[in-house]
Amino acid sequence: MGIVKKPHIEDYWSTDPILSTPVFNDTMSRDRFELLLKLWHFSNNEEMTEGDRLFKLRAVCDRLLEQFQVAYIPGKELSIDESMVLWRGRLMFRQYIPGKRHKYGVNIYMLCATSGYVWNARVL
């Protein structure tokens, strides 16, 4: 779905010869995909911490950053970089910055090696 862009989720499973992409039908049924999408959770909502905007994704983000830090040990030269990740949906901490390429999005501060490798990141 990241490579083949279609206007609606149902279109990925379409049998219409114009819209058809057989790899989706061969991999998983549409109903099963929608069920997984509906039930997929990364956290227990009852353990929510006050003020943590990324609570529902915190475990995934922490694990990902942990693996980034295990996979590569940076040298002495590091840089702190600010990045705007495009996001047009509804989000409490979405920002609007008119001078950026993506005017709406989520601001992420990253600790990067000289090669551009992201060693640590924080969403603000």
N, C-alpha and C positions, 0 to 999 in steps of 0.2 A: 504494500500500500504506500510505502515511502517512495517507490520508484514509479509505479503506475498510478497516476492521479485520476480519480473519477469523481463526479459531482456528488454522488450519494453512496452510502455504504452498500445499499442493495445492488448497485450497478456492478460491483465486483463479482457477484454471483449470477449476473444476467446471462440468459441463453440466447439473447439477441445477437446475431452474427456481427453487428457493428460494435457492440459493447463487450462482447464475450472475451474473457481472459480465462482459459481453462485451468490454469494453475490453482486458482482459488477454489473452484469446485472439486478439484482432485485432492486438495489438501484438507479441507474441512467444510462441512455444510454451513450455510448461512445462519441457520437457527442455533447451531452449536457455538459459532463465533459470537453471536449476539448474547447468548446465555453467559459465556465466559466474560464478555465485556461488561455485562451487568453485575456479575458477582465478584469480579476481581478486586480484591482489597489488599493493601500492604500493611494496614495497621488496625488496631482495635479502637474503635471510636470512644469506648468507655475510659480509655487511658489517656485521653487528650490532655496535653499540657497547655496552660493558658499563655497566650501570646505567641505561640509557635505557628507561624503561618504555613509552614511546610509540613505540619504534623503528619498528614496522610502519606507523604513520600519520604519522611525523615529516615526511616530504616533503609530504604533503597539508596538514597543519596549518600548516607554515611558509609554504606557498604561499597558503593562505587568509588568514593574518594579513598577509602581504605585500600582498595585494590590498585588505584592509581599510584598511591604512595609506596606500595610494596613492589610494583613493577619497575619503578625507576627512581634512582637516587640522584637528585640534581646537584650541580656543582655550586660554586660560591656565588655565581651571578644569577640572581632571580629578579623578576619584575612583577609588580602588581598591576593587573590590567582590569579595566572595566569593560564589560560587554553587555550589549542589549540583545536579548533573545526575543525574537518576534513573537507576539502573543496578541491576538485580536479578540479573544474570548472574554468572558466575564471573570474577573479576578480582582480580589480586594487590593492587592499590591501592584497591579499593573501600572506602569508609568507612561506618561506622554512627554517626550522630549523632541521638540520640533527640529532640532539640528541633526538628529541621528538619521541614518538610512532607514531603519525601521523605527518609525515614530512612536509606536505603541509596543510595549513589551515588558519583560522582566529584567531588571538590572542584576548582573552577577559580577562579583569581584573575584578575580582568579589570581593565584600565585603560580606564575609560569616560569619554566626554565628558558634559557636562551634559544633552545630549539623550537619553542612554542608549546611544549608539553605542559598540560595543565596538571599541576601537582596538588593543588588544593583549591577549593572554591567556596564562596558563601553568597547566598541569595539575600539581598536586602530589599 
